[in-house]
Amino acid sequence: MTSVLEYLRRATERFPEKVALSDGETALSYKSYLSLSQKVGAYVAQKEADCRAVGVWALRSIYTPVLFFGAVWGGCCYVPLDPGLPAVKLQKILCDCKLDLILTPEETALPEGVTFAGKVVSLAEALAESEALPCPTVGTDPAQPLHMVYTSGSTGKPKGVLKSHRAMMSFLEAYQNTFSFSADEVIGNQTPFCFDASAKDVYLALALGARLEILATELFSFPVRLIEAMNRRRITM
């Protein structure tokens, strides 16, 4: 395996109609996950050079992972961005990674006090523009960057840390060899998508062909409601 895209391809071949992503109200099958991300990838491939970084507003949405994979299908790496960050910090990150394009699951205005010379494109806009475009052809170099996640900046300026496809696949191999997981897992995602640890949930679900349930942030302030939601959605991990 040379790319994390193979996880999505293989899971779709095995479980095309199985729910891949859910937030408790909206669900997406593996077949739809693959199709939508490839269409976004076709849009990205037309707009960005290979290996460029593409920003993604990391909202608590089932469509955020779709956009992550859309960037990768487009031959780029992605930078998850938290629009809720203080404006000064977010501005520093945008200036540091020199983005030309930010993808967003829904129409999202730039936070007050933040300027961006590039283009902010919603999932709906990307899909509309890619309707007649061919599925992109992606390179298979496992050393190619997968994503760049910024540190908290608690010791100074936030720093962008690149992770390659190979690094992610090596981690998942070790993770699966250490614990006993199966395709029947229902993984509850709590970690925000702008943090590196969330990649464990996103990519483990794909590697297993499991279901990823995105839990609402507010639940974590109310333990009883959290447990009730986890039981209702049959979360196993």
Secondary structure as GFF3:
##gff-version 3
##sequence-region A 1 237
A	DSSP	alpha_helix	5	14	.	.	.	ID=ss1
A	DSSP	beta_strand	19	22	.	.	.	ID=ss2
A	DSSP	beta_strand	27	29	.	.	.	ID=ss3
A	DSSP	alpha_helix	30	47	.	.	.	ID=ss4
A	DSSP	beta_strand	53	57	.	.	.	ID=ss5
A	DSSP	alpha_helix	63	73	.	.	.	ID=ss6
A	DSSP	beta_strand	77	81	.	.	.	ID=ss7
A	DSSP	alpha_helix	87	97	.	.	.	ID=ss8
A	DSSP	beta_strand	101	104	.	.	.	ID=ss9
A	DSSP	beta_strand	119	122	.	.	.	ID=ss10
A	DSSP	alpha_helix	123	130	.	.	.	ID=ss11
A	DSSP	beta_strand	145	150	.	.	.	ID=ss12
A	DSSP	beta_strand	160	164	.	.	.	ID=ss13
A	DSSP	alpha_helix	165	178	.	.	.	ID=ss14
A	DSSP	beta_strand	186	189	.	.	.	ID=ss15
A	DSSP	alpha_helix	198	208	.	.	.	ID=ss16
A	DSSP	beta_strand	211	214	.	.	.	ID=ss17
A	DSSP	three_ten_helix	217	221	.	.	.	ID=ss18
A	DSSP	alpha_helix	223	232	.	.	.	ID=ss19
###
